[in-house]
Amino acid sequence: MGNPLLLMWWRLLAWDDDGRRAGGPPPPEVAVPHAEASAPVFLVLRRMRAPLIVLIVVFAVSVLGLTLVPGEDAAGRPWRMGFFDAFYFMSYTATTIGFGEIPYPFTPAQRMWAMVSIYLSVIGWAYAIGSLLALLQDRAFRAALALQHVTRKVGRLGEPFLLLAGYGRAGELLGHALDGLGRRFVVLDRANERIDDLELDSFHADIPALVGDARDPGHLAVMGLGSPSCEAVVALTDDDEANLAVVMAAALLRPELPVIARATTVAMAERMQAFGSPSVVNPFDRYGDHLCLAARAPATYRLLTWLERGPGAELPALSHPPREGRWVVCGYGRLGRSLAADLRAEGLAVTVVDPGSGGADEDAGDDLVVGDGVDPDVLARAGVATAVGFVAGTDNDITNLSLVAAARRANPGLFVGARQNRPANAPLFAAMEIDTLLVPAEVVARDVYAQLATPLLWRFIQEMPRQGDAWAAELVERLTALCGRHLEGLWTLPLTPRAAPALGSWLAGGDARLGDLLRNPDDRDRQLHALVLLVVREGQATPTPGADFLLAPGDELLLTGWAAARRALATTLTVDSVREYVVSGNLVPAGWVWRRLSRDTRAPEPVAGRRPG
Amino acid sequence: MNLEKVVFGFFVVLAATLNFGFFLGDIDDPTMHNRYELFAAVVVNLIATVLKFGDRTQLGAVHLATSLVADLQLIAAALVLGYAAYVSTAGLTAATTASIVSLSGGALLANLVSVVLLVVETASFHRG
């Protein structure tokens, strides 16, 4: 079992460590509208009917005429052209090749008919070719062609892929992050321009993309909802109802698939939860949660944002939102409501400023100031001068920026949060040095990324708040000591016979300490530059286990560290002799011949303590 | 009344009748088989084929298939005729005529299937 080459083939053929493909039952049939898939051919045939018939008639009339018009042979005797000569003449005349008058020079009567034939055939050809070109330019035809193309591409996708419905800003960010990880995905978006952008964008992999409504289950089926390789569905359109439709379609047609959907209201999130158990991402709700987490446990929040940003991300600065005092929230829409509720739940006082009295109802409490926040008088009434925190959460970037400026002028010591709606305004918000910036698309993209990138990362993130702030601060210290200020790759390692064939006997021995596994195969006195973030055993999670943690078969590990460490660890897991050296220090011959020889001479005696080099 | 159906039926039936007209007569007697009739049969068959393009139904597919068979046989017959008249030194012999007519006989069978399909289609059409 410890042969790396055999293992490689095994993995190539079964391609998944978790056995997702090998073991699972075949997915149910999801109806791909067959007519749609083969439409272009029929469309061409149908549209070309009239031009082809015109062409046939023109040829037939010309040929028939040529055989009927009286001619003369070389000796001047009356002669009539046969069908063969006539068809030959028409073929080279109609295609503008023009070999001349054969087999004998034409009589005036024949020339007259030939002239008619020439003009007729030119018209026939022009009509036929014109129709064909017009068909190629036709929108419906191109859509049908694109549909067929995408259907074929998705059908040929052998690797696991994600179905991404909605390719807005969040979809784009998520797509790039997934592409960086080498994950495949397919995209469905209603807007033509977004799909054009996607095709112009540079991705490592080929991304099948289709212009279509995500609400249509047929389109989802074309994009591989029924495919056994589809591993998750992500609904990120800017329309909550379309997202709900995707959740429904996925839950009803492929109940076993994980679904992640974006929702911007609590009510919509509830409606989505009624279908299976989709993971709902609400950017406005998340912002409030994050702000409260940052206030309660700054180090945990820092670790969370670092991990969510993915490999290569720089360690974010530690932010300290005030934990006591009064907050002023401008804009009482979806964000304002959620944020005010979160802050109040945290025991903080909140004053809400909203221009429309109609929208701000009784649940805003007494601390409601009706008026336009840009008005300095309104801000003064809201008590900005005595507040500790300020959030500009309207859906207008210009308003938000001017709100922040006005609030800072009134109270320079404020902790300021703002919502950025348009990506183009990012430099302005960066220049304002907002303490905590909400970019809904980025929040969604990071959240979905954390759920999809590495199976255990999401679990780890959920475990984090329970461990306390000191633990998080220490973990950040250890991570920066290990890998610097830029996050290294994260990967999951299941200790199954398939993924770690060399570990079987060692794990079964009951004395498999984690610290031994992470030794360097080149020199076991050195540790690998890798850190185990989480061990999951039968659903029980242990965050950051120590070096003495005892591993058992079937454990799942979440690791982070250098790419070199990942490769070294893979060798330990698959090659018996390397594993033996790493965990016990015994140098065991790797080759069959040497193993035989050493067994014959000194079978049980290991060469303890010897080191290579 | 649907004009498209009229045109379609007209060409399908005309293809069969022209084919039948050419096929009729002693199999090896060149004088009984007019080459203009064969020409007309080829042209009408081609038009009937194009008219059957782009129909997605099962019946439409069989229609198209029978037409393609008839085209193939008739064009083969025309090629044999052309070869006999222009290339072969022996000219149009009784044996060549027989092969031309038997090829057109095969096409006639395909055309008859086409007509039967047309009749079946018409008979099974219920006015709702």
Interface residues (C-beta under 8 A of the other chain):
Chain A: A35 F42 L43 V44 L45 R46 R47 M48 R49 L52 I53 I56 V57 F59 A60 V63 L64 T67 G82 F83 F84 D85
Chain B: R35 Y36 F39 V43 L46 I47 V50 L51 F53 G54 R56 A78 L81 G82 A85 Y86
